[in-house]
Amino acid sequence: MALARATFDVVHAEETASRAFATLDALDAEIVGPRSLLFDDDAARRALAVLKQKRLDLLLILQVTFTDAGITKRIAEEIGARLALWAFPESRSGGRLRLNSLCGVNLAAHALAKAAHGYSWVHCAPDAPQAAAQIERLLELPPHGPPRAEAIPAREAPRSEIVASRAERALEQLAGVRVGLVGEAPGGFDTCDFDEDLLEELLGVHLERFSLDEVFRAARAQSTQSVAESRKRVEAELAGTRELDPAPLERSLRVFGAFSDLTRERALSALAVRCWPEFFTAYGCAACGPMAMTTERGVPCACEADVYGAVTSLLLQTITDAPPFMADLVDVDREGDSAVVWHCGLAPVSMADPDERPRAGIHSNRRMPLLAEFALAPGRVTLARLTQSRGLLRLVIAGGEMLKAPQSFSGTSGVLRFDRPAGDVLDRILGEGIEHHYSLAYGDCRAELRAIAEMLSLPLLELA
């Protein structure tokens, strides 16, 4: 089953699927199922109904573009065969993220792991020399899929007074804070599930809910002066703002004003926002830029209504005293030992490579402003995630170096070299079913995070 969404590069997706099927046809195996891209749930359900009549040894899901995990969960529930996921690498062209396939597999793995359903995966180009051999190995795996990668033993949290003091101060600053949730997570985004009572009990974080309509009304009610002030700020920070369509740009500026009012009036320390599709379809702009601007002002924002992502970002901010960035892992180069972290435009401009001025841009899929275009600055970084993978609340951390590199994809992105081989990190992420969002901050604050995990009696998973 070849899963895709029409909001991505359909022509490229069809070419990718065609090359993948050519590789499959060369195997010593009978290939059954539809050859067309399944763009929606109805098409996927029809294909699933046909495949349920077959005797399958393996059901291979070609994650041709990003999709949510909804259909993959349904496949797992209805098909008795083993499941495997095939993710396709991206060309780091500096342009549009054309497929975002790996992120889709990330969501699927999380959903399958949480449901305790066995699965395996491949991440390689559709006609790569090793592709056929990797698919053949999937056929030889046991029903529960590949063994889970060995966990990296957690290092003992340093007992220095400085680290302990920072960890204690971070937890004290979190206790009693309010996080705003705007809307609900999109369907099929199990990665954005959360336990409100557990957040309150573990960290003392209170959740306040707001509807999208409340934000849209507040945006429409912004004064002319508020819009003018936001415009002045954006024009000072981003090149090319006057080249954008002025009507949706103004709507984005109004959203920033609404976020500013909301966080100030309700004393919110972070926001988790359902950023699509309604910001595009019901209001008419991208939420990415306003969220990045809000993060820059000290209120971390998480897209797709990811509450745990917002809380993790807030935790990193309390430690580093700098705005964080919540990103997707969208590409891994095993041979070159690097990975790309990316989002449509969510990174604060203070993270931009100082050698290049950030530019104002439009959303690559929905073609509306406002977002920022830039490569992340080189330097030491820490990634973290409060995760519920495999149904167990844990803290995931990783360290690495952001490399000096051109912009990989439109939006905000950075090329990262983890402290362990990138391929090993990817296998651990997919094997554990970790969520697709990772909060990132500059500097190495893993010692403080280890101490915090110990103080909270929270299991720790170190990726790198």
HELIX and SHEET records of a PDB file:
HELIX    1   1 VAL A   10  ASP A   25  1                                  16    
HELIX    2   2 ASP A   41  LEU A   51  1                                  11    
HELIX    3   3 GLY A   70  GLU A   78  1                                   9    
HELIX    4   4 SER A  101  LYS A  114  1                                  14    
HELIX    5   5 ALA A  131  GLU A  140  1                                  10    
HELIX    6   6 GLU A  161  LEU A  174  1                                  14    
HELIX    7   7 ASP A  190  CYS A  192  5                                   3    
HELIX    8   8 GLU A  196  LEU A  203  1                                   8    
HELIX    9   9 LEU A  212  ARG A  220  1                                   9    
HELIX   10  10 THR A  224  GLU A  237  1                                  14    
HELIX   11  11 THR A  241  GLU A  243  5                                   3    
HELIX   12  12 PRO A  246  GLU A  265  1                                  20    
HELIX   13  13 GLU A  278  GLU A  278  1                                   1    
HELIX   14  14 PHE A  279  TYR A  283  3                                   5    
HELIX   15  15 CYS A  288  GLU A  296  1                                   9    
HELIX   16  16 VAL A  307  THR A  320  1                                  14    
HELIX   17  17 VAL A  349  MET A  351  5                                   3    
HELIX   18  18 SER A  389  GLY A  391  5                                   3    
HELIX   19  19 ALA A  422  GLU A  432  1                                  11    
HELIX   20  20 ARG A  446  MET A  455  1                                  10    
SHEET    1   A 5 LEU A  37  LEU A  38  0                                        
SHEET    2   A 5 ALA A   2  LEU A   3  1                                        
SHEET    3   A 5 LEU A  58  GLN A  63  1                                        
SHEET    4   A 5 ARG A  82  ALA A  87  1                                        
SHEET    5   A 5 TYR A 119  HIS A 123  1                                        
SHEET    1   B 4 HIS A 206  PHE A 210  0                                        
SHEET    2   B 4 ARG A 178  VAL A 182  1                                        
SHEET    3   B 4 LEU A 268  VAL A 273  1                                        
SHEET    4   B 4 CYS A 301  ALA A 302  1                                        
SHEET    1   C 9 ARG A 359  GLY A 361  0                                        
SHEET    2   C 9 LEU A 371  ALA A 375 -1                                        
SHEET    3   C 9 THR A 412  PHE A 418  1                                        
SHEET    4   C 9 SER A 338  HIS A 343 -1                                        
SHEET    5   C 9 PHE A 325  ASP A 333 -1                                        
SHEET    6   C 9 HIS A 437  TYR A 442 -1                                        
SHEET    7   C 9 GLY A 379  THR A 387 -1                                        
SHEET    8   C 9 ARG A 394  MET A 402 -1                                        
SHEET    9   C 9 LEU A 460  GLU A 462  1                                        
END                                                                             
